[in-house]
Amino acid sequence: MADLRYEEMLNLTADRQYPMGRRRFIFVHGILLFGIPMFCVMSGFEWYSHQFHFKGIWLLSWLIIALAFWCVVGYMFGRSRWRSIERRALRSRG
């Protein structure tokens, strides 16, 4: 019984998020809600644990590379979530 309600909840969520479109969903849920926060958290951990020895352009370069890395990871995360939502939305529509 609990599995059925969980399944219904996932289908309702998929039906609500599917009309958002692939590009917007990946950008919002992947990059903005996953990639950027992970960049901030991991940079904070790095800052406090290793005490950056980078200064000036080296620090800026490191931050840009880390931001690009986490945006790519966020894109992949959003894309995998989109695939599961797309499957659920298509399954619930019959």
C-alpha positions in Angstrom: 0.0 0.0 0.0 2.8 2.4 0.9 4.6 1.6 -2.3 1.5 2.5 -4.3 1.2 5.9 -2.7 5.0 6.5 -3.2 4.6 5.5 -6.9 1.6 7.8 -7.3 3.5 10.7 -5.7 6.4 10.1 -8.1 4.1 10.1 -11.0 2.4 13.4 -9.9 5.8 15.0 -9.5 6.9 13.8 -13.0 3.7 15.1 -14.5 4.3 18.5 -12.9 8.0 18.7 -13.9 7.7 17.2 -17.4 6.0 20.3 -19.0 9.0 22.4 -17.8 11.0 21.1 -20.7 14.3 19.3 -20.9 16.6 22.3 -21.2 15.0 24.3 -18.4 14.7 21.3 -16.1 18.4 20.4 -16.5 19.5 24.0 -16.0 17.3 24.6 -12.9 17.6 21.3 -11.2 21.0 20.2 -12.4 23.1 23.3 -12.6 21.4 25.8 -10.4 20.2 23.5 -7.6 23.0 20.9 -7.6 26.1 22.1 -9.4 26.4 25.6 -7.9 25.7 24.6 -4.3 28.1 21.7 -4.6 30.8 24.1 -5.9 30.2 26.4 -2.9 30.3 23.6 -0.4 33.3 21.8 -1.8 35.2 25.1 -2.2 34.4 25.9 1.4 35.7 22.5 2.5 38.8 23.0 0.4 39.3 26.5 1.8 39.2 25.5 5.4 41.0 22.2 5.2 44.0 23.0 3.0 44.4 26.7 3.6 44.8 27.9 0.0 48.3 28.7 -1.0 47.0 30.1 -4.3 47.0 33.9 -4.7 45.8 36.2 -7.4 45.4 34.7 -10.8 46.1 31.1 -9.6 43.2 31.3 -7.1 40.9 32.8 -9.8 41.9 30.0 -12.2 41.3 27.3 -9.6 37.9 28.7 -8.8 36.9 29.0 -12.5 38.0 25.4 -13.2 36.2 24.1 -10.1 33.0 26.0 -11.1 33.1 24.6 -14.6 33.7 21.1 -13.2 30.7 21.3 -10.9 28.5 22.8 -13.6 29.3 19.8 -15.8 28.6 17.4 -13.0 25.3 19.3 -12.3 24.4 19.0 -16.0 24.9 15.2 -15.9 22.9 14.9 -12.7 20.0 17.0 -14.1 20.1 14.9 -17.3 19.9 11.6 -15.4 17.0 13.0 -13.3 15.3 14.2 -16.5 15.5 10.7 -18.0 13.8 9.2 -15.0 11.1 11.9 -14.9 10.5 11.5 -18.6 10.1 7.7 -18.2 7.6 8.2 -15.3 5.6 10.9 -17.2 5.3 8.7 -20.3 4.4 5.7 -18.2 1.7 7.5 -16.3 0.2 8.9 -19.5 -0.2 5.4 -20.8 
